[in-house]
Amino acid sequence: MGTTGERRRRVWRRGVIVWALAVVVGGGLTLWMRDSTEPRGPYVWEQTKPDETPDLPPCPTSADGGAVACAYVEAEAP
């Protein structure tokens, strides 16, 4: 093998190290940029009038005069 084999091995090793560093830096920058664009929490739903019943849409009617089932479910807050 001689010196050309050692040189080739050294070039490959340096190439792998540079590639690995590029992947780590790119991943870190991606995570940093993604986190910096998101708004800060905590995220909370607020209900302005908890005692007032919500306005529900009217039940649909059948064109041929048949019966139509209409049901609404009110979800409870956790």
Secondary structure by P-SEA (a helix, b strand, c coil): ccaaaaaaaaaaaaaaaaaaaaaaaaaaaaaaaaaaacccccbbbbbcccccccccccccccccccbbbbbbbbbbcc
